C-alpha cells in the first residue's frame, strides 16, 4: 500500500519512525504526516473518529454531498 500512496498519515511520531526504518524503500521521498494523536483508542472509538476528522480536514479536499 505504501508504494501507491502519495501521502502517508500516522497517528504518532513513533509510527513515522517505525515506517521509515522498516519500509524505507517503499516510502522513498513520500510525505509522512504525523497527526499527533495518541494510539490508545479502541477501534472506531467516536472520539478518535472526531479527532481524525478535525486533524485531517486541512489535508483532504472537501467532498461534495452525494446526490
PDB file of N, CA, C and O in Angstrom, chain B, residues numbered from 101:
ATOM      1  N   UNK B 101       0.812  -1.193   0.000  1.00  0.00           N
ATOM      2  CA  UNK B 101       0.000   0.000   0.000  1.00  0.00           C
ATOM      3  C   UNK B 101       0.860   1.263   0.000  1.00  0.00           C
ATOM      4  O   UNK B 101       0.451   2.290  -0.542  1.00  0.00           O
ATOM      5  N   UNK B 102       2.024   1.196   0.591  1.00  0.00           N
ATOM      6  CA  UNK B 102       2.876   2.379   0.645  1.00  0.00           C
ATOM      7  C   UNK B 102       3.369   2.801  -0.738  1.00  0.00           C
ATOM      8  O   UNK B 102       3.614   3.984  -0.979  1.00  0.00           O
ATOM      9  N   UNK B 103       3.512   1.845  -1.636  1.00  0.00           N
ATOM     10  CA  UNK B 103       4.058   2.165  -2.956  1.00  0.00           C
ATOM     11  C   UNK B 103       3.151   3.085  -3.763  1.00  0.00           C
ATOM     12  O   UNK B 103       3.651   3.943  -4.492  1.00  0.00           O
ATOM     13  N   UNK B 104       1.844   2.935  -3.657  1.00  0.00           N
ATOM     14  CA  UNK B 104       0.938   3.763  -4.453  1.00  0.00           C
ATOM     15  C   UNK B 104       0.523   5.048  -3.733  1.00  0.00           C
ATOM     16  O   UNK B 104      -0.068   5.935  -4.349  1.00  0.00           O
ATOM     17  N   UNK B 105       0.821   5.154  -2.453  1.00  0.00           N
ATOM     18  CA  UNK B 105       0.399   6.333  -1.679  1.00  0.00           C
ATOM     19  C   UNK B 105       1.211   7.570  -2.054  1.00  0.00           C
ATOM     20  O   UNK B 105       2.420   7.492  -2.269  1.00  0.00           O
ATOM     21  N   UNK B 106       0.534   8.704  -2.130  1.00  0.00           N
ATOM     22  CA  UNK B 106       1.215   9.990  -2.322  1.00  0.00           C
ATOM     23  C   UNK B 106       1.606  10.580  -0.977  1.00  0.00           C
ATOM     24  O   UNK B 106       2.692  11.137  -0.817  1.00  0.00           O
ATOM     25  N   UNK B 107       0.702  10.447  -0.014  1.00  0.00           N
ATOM     26  CA  UNK B 107       0.893  10.974   1.330  1.00  0.00           C
ATOM     27  C   UNK B 107       0.523   9.880   2.313  1.00  0.00           C
ATOM     28  O   UNK B 107      -0.443   9.145   2.109  1.00  0.00           O
ATOM     29  N   UNK B 108       1.297   9.781   3.374  1.00  0.00           N
ATOM     30  CA  UNK B 108       1.068   8.764   4.396  1.00  0.00           C
ATOM     31  C   UNK B 108       0.769   9.481   5.706  1.00  0.00           C
ATOM     32  O   UNK B 108       1.510  10.374   6.115  1.00  0.00           O
ATOM     33  N   UNK B 109      -0.317   9.088   6.360  1.00  0.00           N
ATOM     34  CA  UNK B 109      -0.695   9.672   7.644  1.00  0.00           C
ATOM     35  C   UNK B 109      -0.415   8.672   8.758  1.00  0.00           C
ATOM     36  O   UNK B 109      -0.723   7.487   8.632  1.00  0.00           O
ATOM     37  N   UNK B 110       0.163   9.152   9.835  1.00  0.00           N
ATOM     38  CA  UNK B 110       0.380   8.341  11.025  1.00  0.00           C
ATOM     39  C   UNK B 110      -0.172   9.101  12.226  1.00  0.00           C
ATOM     40  O   UNK B 110      -0.318  10.323  12.197  1.00  0.00           O
ATOM     41  N   UNK B 111      -0.472   8.355  13.271  1.00  0.00           N
ATOM     42  CA  UNK B 111      -1.028   8.997  14.464  1.00  0.00           C
ATOM     43  C   UNK B 111       0.063   9.551  15.373  1.00  0.00           C
ATOM     44  O   UNK B 111      -0.105  10.625  15.951  1.00  0.00           O
ATOM     45  N   UNK B 112       1.173   8.839  15.508  1.00  0.00           N
ATOM     46  CA  UNK B 112       2.225   9.237  16.441  1.00  0.00           C
ATOM     47  C   UNK B 112       3.582   9.309  15.754  1.00  0.00           C
ATOM     48  O   UNK B 112       3.788   8.701  14.704  1.00  0.00           O
ATOM     49  N   UNK B 113       4.495  10.048  16.345  1.00  0.00           N
ATOM     50  CA  UNK B 113       5.850  10.147  15.807  1.00  0.00           C
ATOM     51  C   UNK B 113       6.549   8.790  15.798  1.00  0.00           C
ATOM     52  O   UNK B 113       7.355   8.512  14.910  1.00  0.00           O
ATOM     53  N   UNK B 114       6.244   7.950  16.779  1.00  0.00           N
ATOM     54  CA  UNK B 114       6.864   6.617  16.795  1.00  0.00           C
ATOM     55  C   UNK B 114       6.410   5.789  15.588  1.00  0.00           C
ATOM     56  O   UNK B 114       7.174   4.970  15.077  1.00  0.00           O
ATOM     57  N   UNK B 115       5.182   5.996  15.136  1.00  0.00           N
ATOM     58  CA  UNK B 115       4.706   5.296  13.939  1.00  0.00           C
ATOM     59  C   UNK B 115       5.524   5.724  12.720  1.00  0.00           C
ATOM     60  O   UNK B 115       5.918   4.896  11.898  1.00  0.00           O
ATOM     61  N   UNK B 116       5.771   7.025  12.621  1.00  0.00           N
ATOM     62  CA  UNK B 116       6.559   7.544  11.496  1.00  0.00           C
ATOM     63  C   UNK B 116       7.964   6.947  11.509  1.00  0.00           C
ATOM     64  O   UNK B 116       8.477   6.526  10.473  1.00  0.00           O
ATOM     65  N   UNK B 117       8.572   6.912  12.673  1.00  0.00           N
ATOM     66  CA  UNK B 117       9.927   6.368  12.798  1.00  0.00           C
ATOM     67  C   UNK B 117       9.968   4.899  12.395  1.00  0.00           C
ATOM     68  O   UNK B 117      10.870   4.477  11.672  1.00  0.00           O
ATOM     69  N   UNK B 118       8.994   4.122  12.860  1.00  0.00           N
ATOM     70  CA  UNK B 118       8.949   2.696  12.511  1.00  0.00           C
ATOM     71  C   UNK B 118       8.762   2.493  11.014  1.00  0.00           C
ATOM     72  O   UNK B 118       9.409   1.630  10.419  1.00  0.00           O
ATOM     73  N   UNK B 119       7.888   3.277  10.403  1.00  0.00           N
ATOM     74  CA  UNK B 119       7.680   3.183   8.949  1.00  0.00           C
ATOM     75  C   UNK B 119       8.965   3.503   8.201  1.00  0.00           C
ATOM     76  O   UNK B 119       9.345   2.785   7.277  1.00  0.00           O
ATOM     77  N   UNK B 120       9.627   4.569   8.595  1.00  0.00           N
ATOM     78  CA  UNK B 120      10.841   4.991   7.913  1.00  0.00           C
ATOM     79  C   UNK B 120      11.936   3.946   8.021  1.00  0.00           C
ATOM     80  O   UNK B 120      12.696   3.756   7.071  1.00  0.00           O
ATOM     81  N   UNK B 121      12.036   3.271   9.145  1.00  0.00           N
ATOM     82  CA  UNK B 121      13.058   2.240   9.323  1.00  0.00           C
ATOM     83  C   UNK B 121      12.701   0.949   8.588  1.00  0.00           C
ATOM     84  O   UNK B 121      13.549   0.345   7.932  1.00  0.00           O
ATOM     85  N   UNK B 122      11.454   0.536   8.703  1.00  0.00           N
ATOM     86  CA  UNK B 122      11.052  -0.775   8.175  1.00  0.00           C
ATOM     87  C   UNK B 122      10.766  -0.772   6.672  1.00  0.00           C
ATOM     88  O   UNK B 122      11.012  -1.767   5.990  1.00  0.00           O
ATOM     89  N   UNK B 123      10.249   0.344   6.157  1.00  0.00           N
ATOM     90  CA  UNK B 123       9.810   0.386   4.763  1.00  0.00           C
ATOM     91  C   UNK B 123      10.491   1.513   3.975  1.00  0.00           C
ATOM     92  O   UNK B 123       9.869   2.136   3.114  1.00  0.00           O
ATOM     93  N   UNK B 124      11.730   1.762   4.264  1.00  0.00           N
ATOM     94  CA  UNK B 124      12.468   2.863   3.644  1.00  0.00           C
ATOM     95  C   UNK B 124      12.362   2.854   2.121  1.00  0.00           C
ATOM     96  O   UNK B 124      12.131   3.903   1.520  1.00  0.00           O
ATOM     97  N   UNK B 125      12.526   1.698   1.489  1.00  0.00           N
ATOM     98  CA  UNK B 125      12.497   1.609   0.024  1.00  0.00           C
ATOM     99  C   UNK B 125      11.118   1.944  -0.535  1.00  0.00           C
ATOM    100  O   UNK B 125      11.022   2.604  -1.569  1.00  0.00           O
ATOM    101  N   UNK B 126      10.067   1.511   0.113  1.00  0.00           N
ATOM    102  CA  UNK B 126       8.704   1.756  -0.372  1.00  0.00           C
ATOM    103  C   UNK B 126       8.283   3.210  -0.165  1.00  0.00           C
ATOM    104  O   UNK B 126       7.473   3.737  -0.927  1.00  0.00           O
ATOM    105  N   UNK B 127       8.821   3.849   0.848  1.00  0.00           N
ATOM    106  CA  UNK B 127       8.435   5.220   1.155  1.00  0.00           C
ATOM    107  C   UNK B 127       9.122   6.205   0.221  1.00  0.00           C
ATOM    108  O   UNK B 127       8.503   7.171  -0.226  1.00  0.00           O
ATOM    109  N   UNK B 128      10.387   5.969  -0.077  1.00  0.00           N
ATOM    110  CA  UNK B 128      11.107   6.902  -0.945  1.00  0.00           C
ATOM    111  C   UNK B 128      11.065   8.299  -0.369  1.00  0.00           C
ATOM    112  O   UNK B 128      11.399   8.498   0.799  1.00  0.00           O
ATOM    113  N   UNK B 129      10.659   9.274  -1.171  1.00  0.00           N
ATOM    114  CA  UNK B 129      10.585  10.652  -0.701  1.00  0.00           C
ATOM    115  C   UNK B 129       9.167  11.095  -0.410  1.00  0.00           C
ATOM    116  O   UNK B 129       8.871  12.289  -0.441  1.00  0.00           O
ATOM    117  N   UNK B 130       8.285  10.146  -0.127  1.00  0.00           N
ATOM    118  CA  UNK B 130       6.874  10.489   0.104  1.00  0.00           C
ATOM    119  C   UNK B 130       6.700  11.270   1.402  1.00  0.00           C
ATOM    120  O   UNK B 130       7.474  11.131   2.348  1.00  0.00           O
ATOM    121  N   UNK B 131       5.685  12.072   1.412  1.00  0.00           N
ATOM    122  CA  UNK B 131       5.382  12.895   2.585  1.00  0.00           C
ATOM    123  C   UNK B 131       4.690  12.044   3.647  1.00  0.00           C
ATOM    124  O   UNK B 131       3.720  11.342   3.361  1.00  0.00           O
ATOM    125  N   UNK B 132       5.201  12.117   4.873  1.00  0.00           N
ATOM    126  CA  UNK B 132       4.587  11.438   6.006  1.00  0.00           C
ATOM    127  C   UNK B 132       4.119  12.516   6.973  1.00  0.00           C
ATOM    128  O   UNK B 132       4.907  13.341   7.434  1.00  0.00           O
ATOM    129  N   UNK B 133       2.826  12.494   7.271  1.00  0.00           N
ATOM    130  CA  UNK B 133       2.239  13.496   8.153  1.00  0.00           C
ATOM    131  C   UNK B 133       1.844  12.837   9.466  1.00  0.00           C
ATOM    132  O   UNK B 133       1.093  11.863   9.489  1.00  0.00           O
ATOM    133  N   UNK B 134       2.364  13.385  10.555  1.00  0.00           N
ATOM    134  CA  UNK B 134       2.014  12.897  11.887  1.00  0.00           C
ATOM    135  C   UNK B 134       0.877  13.757  12.437  1.00  0.00           C
ATOM    136  O   UNK B 134       0.987  14.981  12.506  1.00  0.00           O
ATOM    137  N   UNK B 135      -0.208  13.102  12.825  1.00  0.00           N
ATOM    138  CA  UNK B 135      -1.388  13.797  13.324  1.00  0.00           C
ATOM    139  C   UNK B 135      -1.327  14.071  14.828  1.00  0.00           C
ATOM    140  O   UNK B 135      -2.213  14.729  15.373  1.00  0.00           O
ATOM    141  N   UNK B 136      -0.297  13.573  15.493  1.00  0.00           N
ATOM    142  CA  UNK B 136      -0.123  13.768  16.939  1.00  0.00           C
ATOM    143  C   UNK B 136      -1.361  13.362  17.729  1.00  0.00           C
ATOM    144  O   UNK B 136      -1.879  14.122  18.547  1.00  0.00           O
ATOM    145  N   UNK B 137      -1.816  12.149  17.464  1.00  0.00           N
ATOM    146  CA  UNK B 137      -2.944  11.564  18.196  1.00  0.00           C
ATOM    147  C   UNK B 137      -2.412  10.318  18.911  1.00  0.00           C
ATOM    148  O   UNK B 137      -1.886   9.418  18.256  1.00  0.00           O
ATOM    149  N   UNK B 138      -2.537  10.248  20.226  1.00  0.00           N
ATOM    150  CA  UNK B 138      -2.053   9.061  20.948  1.00  0.00           C
ATOM    151  C   UNK B 138      -2.757   7.797  20.453  1.00  0.00           C
ATOM    152  O   UNK B 138      -3.968   7.785  20.231  1.00  0.00           O
ATOM    153  N   UNK B 139      -1.976   6.750  20.288  1.00  0.00           N
ATOM    154  CA  UNK B 139      -2.524   5.488  19.796  1.00  0.00           C
ATOM    155  C   UNK B 139      -3.031   4.648  20.967  1.00  0.00           C
ATOM    156  O   UNK B 139      -2.530   3.554  21.224  1.00  0.00           O
ATOM    157  N   UNK B 140      -4.031   5.178  21.670  1.00  0.00           N
ATOM    158  CA  UNK B 140      -4.594   4.444  22.804  1.00  0.00           C
ATOM    159  C   UNK B 140      -6.122   4.393  22.746  1.00  0.00           C
ATOM    160  O   UNK B 140      -6.787   4.268  23.774  1.00  0.00           O
ATOM    161  N   UNK B 141      -6.665   4.491  21.544  1.00  0.00           N
ATOM    162  CA  UNK B 141      -8.106   4.419  21.342  1.00  0.00           C
ATOM    163  C   UNK B 141      -8.493   3.026  20.843  1.00  0.00           C
ATOM    164  O   UNK B 141      -7.703   2.345  20.190  1.00  0.00           O
ATOM    165  N   UNK B 142      -9.697   2.625  21.155  1.00  0.00           N
ATOM    166  CA  UNK B 142     -10.244   1.383  20.621  1.00  0.00           C
ATOM    167  C   UNK B 142     -10.673   1.612  19.172  1.00  0.00           C
ATOM    168  O   UNK B 142     -10.898   2.747  18.754  1.00  0.00           O
ATOM    169  N   UNK B 143     -10.783   0.532  18.421  1.00  0.00           N
ATOM    170  CA  UNK B 143     -11.214   0.584  17.028  1.00  0.00           C
ATOM    171  C   UNK B 143     -12.563   1.287  16.919  1.00  0.00           C
ATOM    172  O   UNK B 143     -13.512   0.940  17.622  1.00  0.00           O
ATOM    173  N   UNK B 144     -12.639   2.279  16.033  1.00  0.00           N
ATOM    174  CA  UNK B 144     -13.863   3.033  15.747  1.00  0.00           C
ATOM    175  C   UNK B 144     -14.396   3.821  16.949  1.00  0.00           C
ATOM    176  O   UNK B 144     -15.587   4.124  17.010  1.00  0.00           O
ATOM    177  N   UNK B 145     -13.534   4.146  17.889  1.00  0.00           N
ATOM    178  CA  UNK B 145     -13.923   4.972  19.028  1.00  0.00           C
ATOM    179  C   UNK B 145     -14.437   6.309  18.490  1.00  0.00           C
ATOM    180  O   UNK B 145     -13.748   6.950  17.698  1.00  0.00           O
ATOM    181  N   UNK B 146     -15.627   6.740  18.901  1.00  0.00           N
ATOM    182  CA  UNK B 146     -16.182   8.007  18.390  1.00  0.00           C
ATOM    183  C   UNK B 146     -15.260   9.211  18.610  1.00  0.00           C
ATOM    184  O   UNK B 146     -15.192  10.098  17.758  1.00  0.00           O
ATOM    185  N   UNK B 147     -14.562   9.250  19.724  1.00  0.00           N
ATOM    186  CA  UNK B 147     -13.639  10.358  19.986  1.00  0.00           C
ATOM    187  C   UNK B 147     -12.458  10.323  19.005  1.00  0.00           C
ATOM    188  O   UNK B 147     -12.014  11.370  18.533  1.00  0.00           O
ATOM    189  N   UNK B 148     -11.958   9.141  18.706  1.00  0.00           N
ATOM    190  CA  UNK B 148     -10.881   9.005  17.728  1.00  0.00           C
ATOM    191  C   UNK B 148     -11.348   9.463  16.353  1.00  0.00           C
ATOM    192  O   UNK B 148     -10.624  10.177  15.660  1.00  0.00           O
ATOM    193  N   UNK B 149     -12.519   9.070  15.961  1.00  0.00           N
ATOM    194  CA  UNK B 149     -13.066   9.473  14.658  1.00  0.00           C
ATOM    195  C   UNK B 149     -13.173  10.993  14.583  1.00  0.00           C
ATOM    196  O   UNK B 149     -12.831  11.592  13.564  1.00  0.00           O
ATOM    197  N   UNK B 150     -13.648  11.616  15.661  1.00  0.00           N
ATOM    198  CA  UNK B 150     -13.759  13.068  15.697  1.00  0.00           C
ATOM    199  C   UNK B 150     -12.384  13.721  15.558  1.00  0.00           C
ATOM    200  O   UNK B 150     -12.218  14.670  14.791  1.00  0.00           O
ATOM    201  N   UNK B 151     -11.404  13.212  16.298  1.00  0.00           N
ATOM    202  CA  UNK B 151     -10.043  13.751  16.215  1.00  0.00           C
ATOM    203  C   UNK B 151      -9.467  13.596  14.805  1.00  0.00           C
ATOM    204  O   UNK B 151      -8.850  14.522  14.278  1.00  0.00           O
ATOM    205  N   UNK B 152      -9.667  12.442  14.208  1.00  0.00           N
ATOM    206  CA  UNK B 152      -9.174  12.219  12.846  1.00  0.00           C
ATOM    207  C   UNK B 152      -9.814  13.184  11.860  1.00  0.00           C
ATOM    208  O   UNK B 152      -9.135  13.744  11.000  1.00  0.00           O
ATOM    209  N   UNK B 153     -11.112  13.377  11.985  1.00  0.00           N
ATOM    210  CA  UNK B 153     -11.810  14.312  11.093  1.00  0.00           C
ATOM    211  C   UNK B 153     -11.259  15.724  11.236  1.00  0.00           C
ATOM    212  O   UNK B 153     -11.046  16.413  10.238  1.00  0.00           O
ATOM    213  N   UNK B 154     -11.030  16.153  12.455  1.00  0.00           N
ATOM    214  CA  UNK B 154     -10.527  17.504  12.706  1.00  0.00           C
ATOM    215  C   UNK B 154      -9.092  17.655  12.205  1.00  0.00           C
ATOM    216  O   UNK B 154      -8.779  18.618  11.504  1.00  0.00           O
ATOM    217  N   UNK B 155      -8.229  16.722  12.555  1.00  0.00           N
ATOM    218  CA  UNK B 155      -6.803  16.835  12.221  1.00  0.00           C
ATOM    219  C   UNK B 155      -6.525  16.626  10.733  1.00  0.00           C
ATOM    220  O   UNK B 155      -5.567  17.184  10.198  1.00  0.00           O
ATOM    221  N   UNK B 156      -7.353  15.831  10.066  1.00  0.00           N
ATOM    222  CA  UNK B 156      -7.110  15.555   8.646  1.00  0.00           C
ATOM    223  C   UNK B 156      -7.820  16.537   7.715  1.00  0.00           C
ATOM    224  O   UNK B 156      -7.539  16.557   6.517  1.00  0.00           O
ATOM    225  N   UNK B 157      -8.722  17.341   8.239  1.00  0.00           N
ATOM    226  CA  UNK B 157      -9.527  18.238   7.407  1.00  0.00           C
ATOM    227  C   UNK B 157      -8.664  19.153   6.538  1.00  0.00           C
ATOM    228  O   UNK B 157      -9.019  19.414   5.388  1.00  0.00           O
ATOM    229  N   UNK B 158      -7.563  19.636   7.052  1.00  0.00           N
ATOM    230  CA  UNK B 158      -6.731  20.568   6.276  1.00  0.00           C
ATOM    231  C   UNK B 158      -5.945  19.887   5.172  1.00  0.00           C
ATOM    232  O   UNK B 158      -5.431  20.557   4.277  1.00  0.00           O
ATOM    233  N   UNK B 159      -5.844  18.562   5.219  1.00  0.00           N
ATOM    234  CA  UNK B 159      -5.076  17.833   4.214  1.00  0.00           C
ATOM    235  C   UNK B 159      -5.944  17.217   3.115  1.00  0.00           C
ATOM    236  O   UNK B 159      -5.441  16.871   2.045  1.00  0.00           O
ATOM    237  N   UNK B 160      -7.237  17.081   3.376  1.00  0.00           N
ATOM    238  CA  UNK B 160      -8.122  16.421   2.425  1.00  0.00           C
ATOM    239  C   UNK B 160      -9.127  17.416   1.854  1.00  0.00           C
ATOM    240  O   UNK B 160      -9.700  18.217   2.593  1.00  0.00           O
ATOM    241  N   UNK B 161      -9.342  17.368   0.537  1.00  0.00           N
ATOM    242  CA  UNK B 161     -10.316  18.286  -0.055  1.00  0.00           C
ATOM    243  C   UNK B 161     -11.719  17.947   0.396  1.00  0.00           C
ATOM    244  O   UNK B 161     -12.035  16.793   0.686  1.00  0.00           O
ATOM    245  N   UNK B 162     -12.542  18.954   0.451  1.00  0.00           N
ATOM    246  CA  UNK B 162     -13.955  18.732   0.806  1.00  0.00           C
ATOM    247  C   UNK B 162     -14.635  17.944  -0.306  1.00  0.00           C
ATOM    248  O   UNK B 162     -14.435  18.213  -1.491  1.00  0.00           O
ATOM    249  N   UNK B 163     -15.422  16.990   0.088  1.00  0.00           N
ATOM    250  CA  UNK B 163     -16.174  16.180  -0.871  1.00  0.00           C
ATOM    251  C   UNK B 163     -17.561  16.769  -1.027  1.00  0.00           C
ATOM    252  O   UNK B 163     -18.207  17.076  -0.025  1.00  0.00           O
ATOM    253  N   UNK B 164     -18.045  16.937  -2.263  1.00  0.00           N
ATOM    254  CA  UNK B 164     -19.412  17.427  -2.437  1.00  0.00           C
ATOM    255  C   UNK B 164     -20.388  16.378  -1.934  1.00  0.00           C
ATOM    256  O   UNK B 164     -20.114  15.182  -2.040  1.00  0.00           O
ATOM    257  N   UNK B 165     -21.530  16.803  -1.385  1.00  0.00           N
ATOM    258  CA  UNK B 165     -22.519  15.832  -0.913  1.00  0.00           C
ATOM    259  C   UNK B 165     -22.979  14.950  -2.062  1.00  0.00           C
ATOM    260  O   UNK B 165     -23.152  15.415  -3.189  1.00  0.00           O
ATOM    261  N   UNK B 166     -23.174  13.672  -1.762  1.00  0.00           N
ATOM    262  CA  UNK B 166     -23.626  12.747  -2.811  1.00  0.00           C
ATOM    263  C   UNK B 166     -25.097  13.012  -3.118  1.00  0.00           C
ATOM    264  O   UNK B 166     -25.894  13.345  -2.240  1.00  0.00           O
ATOM    265  N   UNK B 167     -25.419  12.851  -4.386  1.00  0.00           N
ATOM    266  CA  UNK B 167     -26.801  13.143  -4.834  1.00  0.00           C
ATOM    267  C   UNK B 167     -27.727  11.986  -4.558  1.00  0.00           C
ATOM    268  O   UNK B 167     -28.916  12.060  -4.868  1.00  0.00           O
TER     269      UNK B 167
END
